[in-house]
């Protein structure tokens, strides 16, 4: 395959400003001097005390934070935020908790300098969750805030045992994926760690190997053996800090060779004939994504809203009809949507723009592994050429 052919696959029509938002996110991150330790303490407190009716049969565990001398005003405000969040219920509680994880966008274009500025690793299949140890207990909670497990562990202050201190200052927050088949928490990020060993935990933990996103690293992550079922690849920008909510500095990508779930399925596990999207309804009838700033996909008629009993902040499900999605100068111009009904009550947020676009591309013009590899090849020296291309695609 000639070198100029390698560059062809990833030169696609622009359908987003994902690269621009990546650059802006890095700039804001450099300018923003958050108190990360305070934020972590608040998160640990809320995860442990968070409860919803009929969701936590066990009594809630309250974390007693050790007072610090002369707290700054922003620290007092943070504590108030925690107490407020712990009182939330239902949809509001799920919304708050869902914003505490760092949620990757879906890769809908190949990032600049992929092989220089990014890590890559295989994403384990399973449930995304927080694991928090503090005050002598360990709990895991799903991204909607519901309790997954409560158990003793050897994480910092994770059990009331001799030699495992239960100080409020000794706590741990892990961003994990729990696989039910092997009953293992796979750690994909450490939000806070107090320097203790993971050995002798009641629950099994496993660190996911991370690679530089060069040709060799991408090949291993994509085709190499792992002790879990893969569900796509995760890409992390090397310069990014852990931040809550959706971020273009973390990306998820899938194809049929590394995931069983490339195209979303319905409640019966079947791939619907038409793509389905979940959007949030606003007072003015606009249908928006979960992004900040949001993207408008359409507008409902006021009479239809009243007759259907639909209200602001409802999450609604739509099918993308035959007209599909239309783009002008890289921006969404029109979406041919058919109303299907209200979304599942367990949903906390509407779909993100990148998810809708990734699903649309998966059905019409998917971003393939050849596109990722071509991006790496084009930025390498000519003598690297097509190294690993055939082996990787065949694998």
C-alpha positions as CSV (number, residue, x, y, z in Angstrom):
1,X,0.0,0.0,0.0
2,X,1.5,3.3,-1.1
3,X,2.1,6.0,1.6
4,X,-0.3,8.5,0.0
5,X,-3.1,5.9,0.3
6,X,-2.6,5.7,4.0
7,X,-3.7,9.3,4.5
8,X,-6.9,8.8,2.6
9,X,-9.1,7.0,5.1
10,X,-9.1,9.6,7.9
11,X,-9.7,12.7,5.7
12,X,-13.4,12.8,6.4
13,X,-16.0,15.5,6.1
14,X,-16.1,17.5,9.3
15,X,-19.1,16.8,11.5
16,X,-17.9,18.3,14.8
17,X,-15.5,20.7,16.5
18,X,-14.1,18.0,18.7
19,X,-10.5,19.0,18.0
20,X,-11.2,22.7,18.8
21,X,-12.9,21.7,22.0
22,X,-9.9,19.5,22.9
23,X,-7.6,22.5,22.6
24,X,-9.9,24.7,24.7
25,X,-10.2,22.1,27.4
26,X,-6.4,21.9,27.7
27,X,-6.3,25.7,27.9
28,X,-9.0,25.9,30.6
29,X,-7.3,23.2,32.5
30,X,-4.0,25.1,32.5
31,X,-5.7,28.3,33.7
32,X,-7.9,26.6,36.3
33,X,-6.3,26.0,39.7
34,X,-8.8,23.9,41.5
35,X,-8.2,22.6,45.0
36,X,-8.2,18.9,43.9
37,X,-7.8,17.6,47.5
38,X,-10.9,19.4,48.7
39,X,-12.9,18.2,45.7
40,X,-11.8,14.6,46.4
41,X,-12.7,14.8,50.1
42,X,-16.1,16.1,49.2
43,X,-16.7,13.4,46.6
44,X,-15.6,10.7,49.1
45,X,-18.0,12.0,51.7
46,X,-21.0,12.2,49.3
47,X,-20.4,8.8,47.7
48,X,-20.6,7.2,51.2
49,X,-23.6,9.1,52.5
50,X,-25.5,9.2,49.2
51,X,-28.8,7.3,49.4
52,X,-32.0,6.9,47.6
53,X,-35.3,5.4,48.8
54,X,-35.6,1.7,48.0
55,X,-32.1,1.6,46.6
56,X,-29.9,1.0,49.6
57,X,-31.3,-1.6,52.0
58,X,-28.3,-1.1,54.4
59,X,-28.1,1.9,56.6
60,X,-26.1,4.7,55.1
61,X,-22.6,5.3,56.3
62,X,-21.7,8.8,57.2
63,X,-18.2,10.1,56.7
64,X,-17.0,12.4,59.5
65,X,-14.5,14.8,57.9
66,X,-11.8,16.0,60.3
67,X,-12.1,19.8,60.6
68,X,-9.1,21.8,59.4
69,X,-8.0,25.1,61.0
70,X,-9.3,28.3,59.4
71,X,-10.9,26.8,56.3
72,X,-11.1,29.0,53.2
73,X,-14.5,30.3,52.1
74,X,-14.4,28.0,49.0
75,X,-13.9,25.0,51.3
76,X,-17.0,25.9,53.3
77,X,-18.9,26.2,50.1
78,X,-17.7,22.8,49.1
79,X,-18.9,21.2,52.3
80,X,-22.3,22.8,51.7
81,X,-22.4,21.4,48.2
82,X,-21.8,17.9,49.7
83,X,-24.6,18.2,52.2
84,X,-26.9,19.5,49.6
85,X,-26.1,16.7,47.2
86,X,-26.6,14.0,49.9
87,X,-30.2,15.1,50.3
88,X,-31.0,14.8,46.6
89,X,-33.4,12.0,45.5
90,X,-34.6,10.4,42.3
91,X,-33.7,12.0,39.0
92,X,-31.9,15.0,40.6
93,X,-29.7,12.6,42.6
94,X,-28.8,10.6,39.5
95,X,-28.0,13.8,37.6
96,X,-25.7,15.0,40.3
97,X,-23.9,11.8,40.7
98,X,-23.5,11.2,37.0
99,X,-21.5,14.4,36.8
100,X,-18.8,13.2,39.2
101,X,-17.2,10.7,36.8
102,X,-15.0,11.7,34.0
103,X,-17.0,10.6,31.0
104,X,-15.1,10.1,27.7
105,X,-16.6,11.5,24.5
106,X,-17.0,9.2,21.5
107,X,-14.2,9.5,19.0
108,X,-15.7,11.0,15.8
109,X,-12.5,12.4,14.4
110,X,-8.9,11.3,14.8
111,X,-7.1,13.6,17.3
112,X,-4.1,15.6,16.2
113,X,-0.8,14.1,17.3
114,X,-2.4,10.9,18.3
115,X,0.9,9.0,18.6
116,X,2.5,11.8,20.7
117,X,-0.1,13.1,23.0
118,X,-2.3,10.1,23.8
119,X,-2.4,6.9,25.8
120,X,-4.6,3.9,24.7
121,X,-5.9,0.9,26.5
122,X,-8.5,-1.8,26.1
123,X,-11.8,-1.0,27.9
124,X,-13.1,-3.9,30.0
125,X,-16.8,-4.8,29.5
126,X,-18.9,-4.1,32.6
127,X,-20.4,-1.4,34.8
128,X,-18.7,1.9,35.2
129,X,-18.6,2.9,38.9
130,X,-16.7,4.7,41.7
131,X,-15.1,2.6,44.4
132,X,-14.6,4.7,47.6
133,X,-13.0,3.6,50.8
134,X,-13.2,5.8,53.9
135,X,-14.1,5.7,57.6
136,X,-13.7,1.9,57.8
137,X,-15.9,0.8,54.8
138,X,-15.7,0.4,51.1
139,X,-18.6,1.1,48.7
140,X,-19.1,1.1,45.0
141,X,-21.7,3.1,43.2
142,X,-22.9,3.2,39.7
143,X,-22.8,6.4,37.6
144,X,-26.5,7.0,38.5
145,X,-25.6,7.0,42.2
146,X,-27.2,3.6,43.1
147,X,-25.3,1.3,45.4
148,X,-23.5,-1.6,43.7
149,X,-21.6,-3.2,46.6
150,X,-20.5,-2.5,50.1
151,X,-17.6,-4.6,51.4
152,X,-14.4,-4.5,53.5
153,X,-11.2,-4.0,51.7
154,X,-7.5,-3.3,52.3
155,X,-7.8,0.0,50.5
156,X,-6.9,3.0,52.7
157,X,-9.5,3.1,55.5
158,X,-11.5,0.5,53.7
159,X,-12.2,-1.8,56.6
160,X,-12.2,-1.7,60.4
161,X,-9.3,-4.0,61.0
162,X,-6.1,-3.7,62.9
163,X,-3.4,-2.1,60.8
164,X,-5.9,-0.4,58.5
165,X,-6.4,3.1,59.8
166,X,-9.8,4.6,59.6
167,X,-8.8,8.3,59.5
168,X,-11.0,10.6,57.4
169,X,-7.8,11.8,55.8
170,X,-6.9,8.3,54.7
171,X,-9.3,7.5,51.8
172,X,-9.2,6.2,48.3
173,X,-11.3,7.0,45.2
174,X,-11.0,4.6,42.2
175,X,-12.7,5.0,38.8
176,X,-13.5,1.4,37.9
177,X,-15.4,-1.0,35.6
178,X,-17.0,-3.9,37.4
179,X,-17.2,-7.2,35.5
180,X,-19.9,-9.5,36.9
181,X,-18.5,-12.6,35.2
182,X,-15.2,-12.6,37.0
183,X,-16.4,-10.4,39.9
184,X,-13.5,-8.1,39.4
185,X,-13.1,-4.3,39.6
186,X,-10.8,-3.1,36.8
187,X,-9.2,0.2,37.7
188,X,-9.1,2.6,34.8
189,X,-8.1,5.7,36.8
190,X,-7.1,6.6,40.4
191,X,-8.8,9.8,41.6
192,X,-7.3,9.6,45.0
193,X,-4.8,7.2,46.5
194,X,-3.2,7.1,49.9
195,X,-0.3,4.9,49.1
196,X,-1.6,1.5,50.4
197,X,-1.3,-1.9,48.7
198,X,-4.3,-3.5,46.9
199,X,-3.3,-6.9,48.1
200,X,-5.6,-9.0,50.4
201,X,-8.7,-7.2,49.4
202,X,-12.0,-9.0,49.8
203,X,-13.0,-7.9,46.3
204,X,-10.6,-8.5,43.5
205,X,-9.0,-5.5,41.8
206,X,-7.0,-5.4,38.5
207,X,-5.1,-2.6,36.9
208,X,-5.7,-2.2,33.1
209,X,-2.4,-1.9,31.2
210,X,-2.0,1.4,29.5
211,X,0.2,2.0,26.3
212,X,1.5,4.9,24.4
213,X,-0.7,5.4,21.3
214,X,2.0,4.6,18.8
215,X,1.7,1.8,16.3
216,X,2.9,-0.8,18.7
217,X,0.8,0.4,21.6
218,X,-2.4,0.7,19.5
219,X,-1.7,-2.8,18.1
220,X,-1.4,-4.4,21.6
221,X,-4.5,-2.6,22.9
222,X,-6.5,-3.5,19.9
223,X,-5.4,-7.1,19.2
224,X,-3.4,-8.2,22.2
225,X,-4.8,-10.7,24.8
226,X,-6.3,-9.4,28.0
227,X,-7.8,-11.2,31.0
228,X,-11.3,-9.7,30.4
229,X,-13.8,-9.2,27.7
230,X,-13.0,-6.1,25.7
231,X,-15.6,-3.3,25.0
232,X,-13.7,-1.0,22.7
233,X,-10.6,1.2,23.3
234,X,-10.2,4.2,25.6
235,X,-7.8,7.1,24.7
236,X,-6.6,9.5,27.3
237,X,-4.7,12.7,26.5
238,X,-1.4,12.7,28.3
239,X,-1.8,16.3,29.4
240,X,-5.3,15.9,30.8
241,X,-6.2,15.9,34.5
242,X,-9.1,14.0,35.9
243,X,-12.2,16.2,35.5
244,X,-15.8,15.6,36.1
245,X,-18.4,15.3,33.3
246,X,-18.0,14.9,29.5
247,X,-14.5,15.7,28.2
248,X,-13.0,15.6,24.7
249,X,-9.6,14.8,26.4
250,X,-10.8,11.2,27.0
251,X,-12.3,9.3,24.0
252,X,-13.9,5.9,23.5
253,X,-13.8,4.0,20.2
254,X,-15.2,0.7,19.1
255,X,-15.5,-1.7,16.1
256,X,-16.8,-5.2,15.7
257,X,-13.3,-6.8,16.4
258,X,-12.9,-5.3,19.9
259,X,-16.5,-4.9,21.1
260,X,-19.8,-6.8,21.0
261,X,-21.7,-3.6,21.4
262,X,-20.7,-1.2,18.6
263,X,-24.3,-0.2,17.7
264,X,-26.7,0.4,20.5
265,X,-29.3,-2.3,21.1
266,X,-32.9,-1.9,22.3
267,X,-34.4,-3.2,25.6
268,X,-34.6,-6.7,24.1
269,X,-30.9,-6.7,23.1
270,X,-31.7,-6.3,19.4
271,X,-30.2,-3.7,17.1
272,X,-33.2,-1.5,16.0
273,X,-33.7,-0.9,12.3
274,X,-33.4,2.9,12.9
275,X,-30.9,4.6,15.2
276,X,-32.4,5.8,18.4
277,X,-31.4,8.9,20.4
278,X,-32.3,10.3,23.8
279,X,-32.7,14.1,24.0
280,X,-33.7,16.5,26.8
281,X,-36.8,18.7,26.4
282,X,-36.5,22.4,27.2
283,X,-39.3,24.8,28.1
284,X,-39.2,26.3,24.6
285,X,-39.6,22.8,23.1
286,X,-36.0,22.5,21.9
287,X,-34.5,19.1,22.0
288,X,-30.9,19.2,23.3
289,X,-27.9,16.9,24.0
290,X,-26.2,16.6,27.4
291,X,-23.2,18.6,26.2
292,X,-22.1,22.0,27.7
293,X,-22.8,23.9,25.6
294,X,-25.7,21.7,24.3
295,X,-26.5,20.9,20.7
296,X,-30.1,21.4,19.5
297,X,-31.4,18.6,17.4
298,X,-35.0,19.9,16.8
299,X,-38.0,21.4,18.4
300,X,-41.4,20.0,19.5
301,X,-44.6,21.9,18.9
302,X,-46.2,23.4,22.0
303,X,-49.6,21.8,21.3
304,X,-48.0,18.4,21.0
305,X,-46.2,18.9,24.3
306,X,-49.4,19.9,26.1
307,X,-51.4,17.0,24.6
308,X,-48.7,14.5,25.5
309,X,-48.1,15.8,29.0
310,X,-44.5,16.5,28.3
311,X,-42.6,18.9,30.5
312,X,-39.2,20.6,30.6
313,X,-36.2,18.3,31.5
314,X,-38.0,15.2,30.4
315,X,-35.7,12.8,28.6
316,X,-37.4,11.6,25.3
317,X,-36.5,8.9,22.9
318,X,-36.5,9.4,19.1
319,X,-35.7,7.4,16.0
320,X,-33.5,8.9,13.3
321,X,-35.8,8.5,10.2
322,X,-34.9,8.1,6.6
323,X,-33.9,11.8,6.3
324,X,-31.0,11.2,8.6
325,X,-28.7,14.0,9.8
326,X,-27.7,16.9,7.6
327,X,-24.5,18.9,8.1
328,X,-23.5,22.3,6.8
329,X,-19.9,23.5,7.2
330,X,-19.3,20.8,9.8
331,X,-22.3,21.7,12.0
332,X,-25.6,19.9,12.4
333,X,-28.2,21.6,10.2
334,X,-31.2,19.2,10.4
335,X,-32.2,16.0,12.1
336,X,-35.1,13.9,10.8
337,X,-36.5,12.6,14.1
338,X,-39.6,10.5,15.0
339,X,-40.9,10.6,18.5
340,X,-41.0,7.2,20.3
341,X,-41.8,8.1,23.9
342,X,-40.2,8.9,27.2
343,X,-36.8,7.4,28.0
344,X,-36.2,4.9,30.8
345,X,-36.5,6.5,34.2
346,X,-33.1,5.2,35.2
347,X,-31.5,7.5,32.6
348,X,-29.7,10.5,34.2
349,X,-28.8,12.5,31.0
350,X,-29.6,12.8,27.4
351,X,-27.1,11.4,24.8
352,X,-24.0,13.5,24.1
353,X,-23.5,14.9,20.6
354,X,-20.4,12.7,20.1
355,X,-22.4,9.5,21.0
356,X,-25.1,10.3,18.5
357,X,-22.5,11.0,15.8
358,X,-20.5,7.9,16.6
359,X,-23.7,5.8,16.3
360,X,-24.7,7.5,13.1
361,X,-21.2,7.0,11.6
362,X,-21.2,3.3,12.8
363,X,-24.3,2.8,10.6
364,X,-23.2,4.8,7.6
365,X,-19.5,5.6,7.5
366,X,-17.6,4.2,10.5
367,X,-14.3,5.5,11.8
368,X,-12.1,2.4,11.2
369,X,-8.9,1.1,12.8
370,X,-7.2,1.9,9.4
371,X,-8.1,5.5,10.0
372,X,-6.4,5.6,13.4
373,X,-3.4,3.7,12.1
374,X,-3.1,6.0,9.1
375,X,-3.1,9.0,11.3
376,X,-0.1,7.6,13.2
377,X,1.7,6.5,10.1
378,X,1.3,9.9,8.4
379,X,3.0,11.6,11.4
380,X,5.9,9.1,11.6
381,X,9.0,9.1,9.5
382,X,8.6,7.6,6.1
383,X,10.6,4.5,7.0
384,X,7.9,3.5,9.5
385,X,5.5,3.3,6.6
386,X,2.9,0.6,6.8
387,X,4.5,-1.3,9.7
388,X,2.0,-3.4,11.6
389,X,-1.0,-2.4,9.4
390,X,-1.8,-5.8,7.9
391,X,-1.2,-7.7,11.1
392,X,-3.3,-5.3,13.1
393,X,-6.3,-5.4,10.8
394,X,-6.2,-9.1,10.4
395,X,-6.0,-9.6,14.1
